[in-house]
Amino acid sequence: MSSHVFSYSLKTPICSFDARTGVLCPLCETKLRSGQLTDTDVQVSIKLTKAAEKNPEIAKLSFIRALDVDGDYILVLEPGSLAPLRRDPGFQKDLQSILGSKIWLTEADTTDRKALEDFFFPVRITNVNTVWLPDGSKLTKVVIPGRKTERFPHDTDKIGKIVRESRGIDLMVEFERM
């Protein structure tokens, strides 16, 4: 009888056997070929599974999919699973060192505003407005309190690209005081 008792099990878009071995079974291979899974989903699943063997916090993740935007990873987690992770400021840094890239966390099935709050975390968003342009397209304007300084923790152009690729939103960021 094994002495290993796991109270949590990392959930990934590929099956756990594939994530441990790094080789896709016929079912996961079919999902990859059909576009249900991406290479990024597979690579992140494998890296997180290896790390979860040593880090019980990672084993608690319920990760649905990953996107690669210019070398940064967006990890889409199961709804309700992000708040506990936010309480540990070192957790995101651990994930970044495991994946070898900057990561952005959000939840699946969430509102656009909540996703924007996730990407700007820990910065607070004062307001989110939709601006309709004369050509019929729309722009989402995010208002951040205060002014942009050298110490602002995010590259707003990068967040704009992440939001466009992950949510299909064209973003404009404005600070209350210039």
N, C-alpha and C positions, 0 to 999 in steps of 0.2 A: 504494500500500500504506500502511495506517495505521501510525503510529508508537506508537499506544496499545497497551500490553500489560498486561492485567489478570491477575494470578495468582489473584485471588479474585473471586467474584461474589456479591453480596448475594442471598440467597434470601428471597423473601417469599411470602405465601399467594396473591398475584395474579401474573399473568405479568409478566415484566420490561418488556415493551413498554407494558403498561397502567400499570405503576408509573412509568415515565418520562414518559408522555404525560398521565397523570391521567384517561384515558378508558378505561372498561372494554370489552373485547372481548365478543362474545356468550357465550363460554364462562364468563368471569369474572362477567358480568352474571347468567347463569343460576345460578351458585354463590351469588351474593349474594341473589338472589330466593328460592332454595331454603333459605337459612339456613346453607349450608356456609361462607360468608364473612359477616362483619359489616361495617357501615360503618366501625367502628374498625379492622378489619384493613386495609381499603382506604386509609383516611386515613394510618395509620401506615406502610404500605408505600410510599406516595407520598413522604411526608416523609423516610423513611430512604433511599430511592433517590436523591433529590436530594442529601442530605447525603453519601451514599457516593461521589459524584462528586468531592468535595473531601477526604474523610476515608477513607483506605484501611482503617482499623480497622473502620469501619462496614460496608465492603464485605465483610468477613469473616463478618458475621452470617448465621446461618441461622435466620430468624425464622418461626415456624409460625403463631402467631396473637396477637392483642392483645385485651385486655379493658379496658374503661373502668369504673373503680369510683370514683364521686364525683369525676371529673376526673383521677384518677391512672391511669396506664397500667400494666397488667401485661403484660410481653412474655414469651411462652412461646417458648423457643428449642429448637433441635434438641438431643437428648441429647448430652452431652459437650462442648457449646460454651460453657458458662458459666465453667468454671474458668479458662481463659486470660483472659477479660474481667475476672475478679476481681483479677488481678495488676496491673491499671492502675486505680488509684483515680479518676482523672480521667475514665475512659471513661463511667461512669454519669452523671456530671455533664454531659458532652458530649451524651449522649442526652437528658437532661432539658431542656437548652437547645434542642435541635433540635425536640423534641416539645412544648415549652412546658408541661411538666407533670412532676410527680414520677413516676418510673418504678420498678417492682419487677420484678426478673428471676427467672425460674425456667425449668426445663427440662420438656419434654413427657415423658410416659411415666416419671415418677419416683415414688418412694414418697411418702407423705404426710409422713413425717419429713424427707426431703430437701427437699421443697417448703417446709416450715416453716423449715428451716435457711436456705434461699434467701431467704425473706421477712424473716427476722430478721438476716441478714448485715449487719454483721460480728459481731454479738452471738452468743455461743456458747449453745447449748441444752444443759442438763444432762440433761434427761429429757423424754420424751413418754409420757403415759399416756392410756388411754381410760377414761372414767368412764361407767358405764351408769346412767342416771337411772330413777327408779321408773316413769315413763311409757313406758319402752322406748327412748327416744331416747338418743343418746350425746353426750358432750362430750369433746373432746380437750384435755388439760391439758398445757401446756408449762411446764417449770420452767427459769428463768433463774438462773444463779449470782449471788450477791451481793444487793444491794438496789437498788430503783428509786430513782434520784436525778434531779435536774433535768437532768443531762447524758445521761440515757438517750436513745439516738439515734432511737427510734421511738415512734410513737403506737400503743400496743397495741390500742386500740379500732379504729383504722384497719386494722391487720393482721388483726384478727378479722373485719372486714367483707370484706377482700380474700380471706382464706382461705375464708370462707363462700361468696362468689360464684364463686371460681375452682375450689375443690375440694369444696364441699358439706360443709365441716367446721365445726362449732360449736366455738369456741375459748375456752379459759380460760387466762390467763397468770398464773403465780405466780412470785414471786421467792423464792429460798432464805431470804433474811433480810429481814425487814420493817423 
